[in-house]
Amino acid sequence: MATKRITFRLYPSKEQANKMHYWRRLHKDLYNACVEHRRTSYKKFGKSVDYFDQQNCLPDFKEEWVEYKELGSHALQDTVKRVDFAFKRFLKLKSGYPKFKSSRYYKGWTYPCNSGWKACTNGKNGYLKISNLGNIKMRGQARDWGKTKTCTIIFKQGKWYASTTVECIPTRPQTDTGAIGLDFGVYHAIADSNGDTIENPRFVKNAQIKINKIAKTSRRKRPPKKGVKASNRWKKANKAVAKIQSKVARQRQDWQHKVSTQIVSCNSLVATEKLNLKGMTRKSKKGSKRKRQKTGLNRSLLDVGIGHLKDLIKYKVGEAGGFYVEIPTTKVKPSQTCPNCGHQKKKSLADRVHHCEECGYQCDRDIAAAMVMLNYARGMERASLDADESTSTWCGSFKQVAQMKHRKRASQA
């Protein structure tokens, strides 16, 4: 069993849409009220308020504000839980102090269980039934469908969506017996150990011309300032930019799913490198002379979406019964190692061709790195066969295989 998130497009009527916007504002006001409650209790009375204190106040709160009764108690509890998560992240120094949210940045609300909603569908279109709102037409198709768990109503770019989590059994066909190593980058989005490369689609770069053109016109319009409202033409220009950026995100997601499915359908062993993407895309230091170059590199890395692409490959390989291995780059050094003889030599980013001084082997730099990662993963696979002969077809990770090996040795001792 696995838990999957499936998103459907909603088509509410005009009356339903107006009511959904009203509910969204009510949830936003409850969120802000909980933030103010915690802030005031701590500053004026020195008392910390937790989630259970605010949850127990909801019945009395609904008696005073009767419009909240039709929203459902579970949905209101989840909104209070959002505030609790925000303060927990602040206390762990992972984010700033929680702020008040406006309707513009509060996208929707969540039903944390099956109470208050029902998805009347088998995974292909249908409608969504919400208490005190009625049936809403729903469009979309799920690969796997099962028992529904949660539902989040989202308003984004003028459209309504229902993001549901479903507990189901994955039905992905078994992969071929091939093995492949993957090297991710900017020059080539993906280079594999078979000598093939997948070019970087550069969605952001292609759309940047349109964005710059609209941004140039928006600079001549009145932006929002303290005590001054933004002009309608400035809002219209910003909506046009947001529409282009939303399209870029959809294009990237579609490309990532197609590429990951193509890779998984032909290979049961996928080896990639373990990357610190947060450090790679960090802003340049203050006063750096290469600030613009670093900004361009960060934009190119984020345009490929390496982190999300790796996650897609990982879960799809697991569903198909294959292995996914991440190679520690600090230990193996794929870009500096020769795949033919293992000799290491440091290269700069300008060196795009691998040429070994020891054995004379020559190929593309990224392809050579992918071959090194595959060789390392095959060495791990051969070592795991000593633990159990059936592990070559057993679905799992090499960490689990190593644990089986240790248990077998302990039993023999």
N, C-alpha and C positions, 0 to 999 in steps of 0.2 A: 504494500500500500504506500502511496505517496500523496502529498498535498500539493496541489497545483493552483495557481492563480489564473483565472480566465476573465477577460474583460469583454463586455458586450456594450454595444451602442444602444442607447435608449431614445425613444421617439415619443415624448409626452405630448399631450394636447396643450393648448394654450392655458387652460385653467390649471392643469396639473403642473405645468412649468412655473406658473406664478406662485403656486403653493409651495413647490420645491425650493424656489428662491427665498420664500418667506421662512421656511424651515431652516434653510442654510444660515440665514441671518440670526435666527433664534439660537442655533447651536454656537454661532460665533459670539453672541452676547453671553451665553453661559460660559464659554471658554474664558472670555475676558473677566467675567465676574469671579470665576475661580482663581484667576491670577491675582486680581485685586484683593480677594479674601486672604490669600496666603501672604501677600505683601503687607497688608495692613496688620494682620495678626502678629507678624514677626517684628515689624518696626515699632508699633505702638504698644503691644502687650508682651513682646518677647516670647511668644508662643508659636511653635511650629505646627502647621496643619498638614495632615497627611491625606491620602486618598480616601480612607475609610471615614474620616471626619466629614469630608465634603459629600461623600456618597450618602451618608446617613441624613444629611440636610436636604436631600432631593425631595422627599415626600412633602415636607413643610414648604419647600420652595415652589412646588407645583400647586399647592393650595393658595399661595399668594399670587403666583403668575399662572393663571389657568390656561393660557395659550400653550403651555408646555405639555399639557396632559396628552394631547393627541400625538406627540412625537414618539412616545414609547420609552419606558423606563430603561431598557437595556441600551438604547442608542444614547440616552443622556448620560448613563454611567460610563460609556466609552468616551464621550467628550470630556468628562471629568478625568478619565484615565489618561487622555492626551496631555492634560496639564501636569499630571503626576510624572509622566515620562519626560516632559520638558524640564521639570525641576530636578529630576534624577540625573539627567544629562548635565545640567548646570553644576550640580554638586560633585560630579565626577570630572569636572573641568573639560568636558567635551563640547560645550557650547556656551553661549552667553546667557545672561539672565533672561528668562522668558518675557516677551513683550506682548502688548495688546495687538490683536489681529484685526485687520479691516476685512470687509466683505470681499474685497478684491483678492486677498491672499488666503481666504478660508474657503477651500474648494468643496467641502462636503462633509458628510457624517458617515458613521459606521454602525452596522448591526453586528455585534460580536457573537451572536448565536443565531439559531433559526427562528427566533421569536421576532415577529413584526414584519416579516417578508417571506416570500416564497417564489422560487424560480420555476415557472411552469414551462419547462423545456426538457428535452433529452440531450441537449448540447447543440442543437441546431435551431436558431431563431427562437420564437415563442414570445412569452410576455412575462413581466415581473409584477408580482402582486405585492403591494405595500399597504399595510394597515392605515386606514383613514385617508388613503390616497387613490386606491383603485388599481386597475390593471394598466401597465405601461408596455407598449410595444417594444420588443427587444430584438436586436439583430446581431448575429454573430455565430460562429461555429467553433466548437471545442474539439480538440483531438481526442481527449478522454473525458468521460463524464462519470460522476458517481454521487456520493453523498455530500450535499452542500454544508458548509461550515459557517462562513461569514460573508457579509456583503457590504461594500463601501460604495456609496453614491457620490459621484465626482462630477463637478461642472468645470469644463476645460475648453477654452477657445470657443465659447458659445455653444457647446454641445454637452449633452449629458451622457454619462457612462456608468455602468454597474460592474464593479470589480469584485468577483466572487472567488472564494477559495473552496476547492472541491477535494475531497478525499477519494482517490480512485486508484485503479490498478493500471499502470502504464502499459500501452500496447504498441510498442515500437518493434519492428522486425529485427531479427538478429543480423549483426553486421558480418561482412566478409572477414576472412582471416588475415587481412593485411595489417601492416604496422607502419606508422608514419611519425616523423618528427616535425614540429612546427616552430618556426621562428617568426615572431611578430615584430613589426617595425613601421616606419613611416614611408620610406622609399618604396618598399613593397609592403602591402598590408600583411601578407602571409607568404613565407617561403617554406616549402616542405622538403623533406629528405629525398623525394623522388626527382627533384630538379625542377619542379613546377613552381610558379609564383602567381599570386593573386594580387592584382594591382590595387592601389589605394583609390577608392572611388572619389574621395575629396568632396564630399557633399557640402561642407561648410564653405570651402573655397569657391565652389561654383555658385553658391547662393550669396556670397559676400558682396558681389557687384550690385545686386538688387537691394541688399540691406543698406549698403553705403549710400545708394541713390536716395532711398527713403529717409535715411538718417540726416542727409544733407538738407532736405526740405524741412524736416522736423525742427532743425536748429533755428529756423526762421519763425517758428511758432512759439506760443507762450507756454513754457513748462510750469509745473506746479512749484510754488514757493510758499514760504511761511505766510499765511494770511491771504494767499492769492491762489485761486483755482486755475487749473490747466484749461487751455482753450479746447474746444471740441475738435478742431483740426489737429492739434497735437495728440489728442487721444486716438483719433482716427489713424494717424501715421504710426503710432505705437502698436495699434492693433494689426496693421499691415505687416510690421516687422515680426510680431509674434506669430502671425500666420505662416510666414516663410520659415521661421525657426521650427515651428511645429511640423511642417512638412519635411524638413531636413531630418528631424528625429524619427519620423515614420519611415523615411527612405533608409536610414541607417539600420533601424531595427529589422526591416524586411530583408536587407542585404545580409545582415548577420545571421538571420535564421536560415536563409538559403545556403550560405557558405558552410555553416556548422552542420547542416543536414547532409550536404555533399561530402564533407570530410568523414562523418560518422558512418555513412552508408557503405563506405569502402574499407574501413579499418576498424579492427577490434582493439588495437593498442595505439594510443595517442600520447606522445611525449612532448611536453612544452617546458618552457623555463619559468621559474618562479620569479616574478617581477614585483618590485616595490613601486607600484604605479602612483601612489600618493607622493612618494619622494621624487619620482621622475617628472611629475606635473606640478611640482611646487613652484611658487613664484620666485623670480630672481631676487637676489639680495639687494637691499637698498644701496644705491650708488654704483651698481654694476654697469660696466661698459657695454655688455652684450644683453641688455634688457630686452630689446626688440627681438633679437634672435631667439632668446629663451621663450618669449611670449608666442612667437610663431611655432616653435617646436611643441610647446604645450598644446596649442590649438590643433596641431596636426595629430598628436597622440590621442587627444580626446575625440577628434573627428572619427578615427578608426573605431574607438570604443573597445579597446583591447580587453579590459576587465570584464565587460558584459559578454563579449565574444567567447572568452575562456569559460565563463560560467555556463553558457549555452552548450558548448562542446562537452563540458564535464558531465552535465546532467543527462544529455542525450546518449553519451557513451555508456553511462551507468544503466540507463533504461534498456539499451540494446544488449547488455550483458558483456561489455568490454571493459578495458582498463584505461584509466586516465592517470598519467604520471607527471608531476612537476619536478623538474631537475633543479637542484640548488645551484644557482649561477656562481656564487662565491666559491664553491668547491670545484665545480667542473670547468667553468670559464669557457662556454661554448664558442664565443666569437673569437677567442684567442688560441683555440686548440685545433690541430689538424685532425680531420676525421679518418685519415689513412694511417698515420703513424703515431698520433698522440702528442707530437711536439707542440709546445706552446710558445707563442710570440705575441707581444702586445701590439695591437693595431689601433690606429686613430679612426675617427668616424669618416674621414676622407678616404680611407682604404676600402674600396668596394669589392676588390677581388682578393681571394685567399690564395696565396702562393707559398707553399712550404719550402723552407730552405734545406730541410733534411731529406725528404723523399721526392721533392719536385712536384707534388700534387697541386693542381690548380683548379679552382672553380669559384663560383659566386660566394661572397662572404656570408650572406644570409643562409644559403643552401648548405654551406659547410657547417654552420652552427646547428642547423636542423639535423644534419647527419650525426653530429656529435651527441646531441640529445637522444636520438634514437638508439645509438650504440650503447649509451649509458643505461637507458631503460631496458634494453635487451639483456644487458648484464644483470640487472635486477631481476628480470624474469627468469633467467637461467638459475640464479641463486634461489629463487622461490620454489623452483621445481623440486629441490631437495627436500622441502618440507612436506609436500603432498603432490602426487602425480596428477591429481585431478584439478589443480589450481589453474591450469592453462585455460580451462573452459568455465571456471567458477567466477561469478560476478562479484567484484569487490575491489578494494584498494590494496596496494602492496603493503600498506601498514597492517591491514588485517592478515595478509599472508604471512608477514613476519611474526605476528603474534601467534599464529598457528604453528609456525616453525619452532618458536621458543617453547610452546606448550608440549610439542612432541619431544623435544630434547629433554625437557624436565621429566616427562613420564618415563623416558628411557633411563634417565639417571636414577 
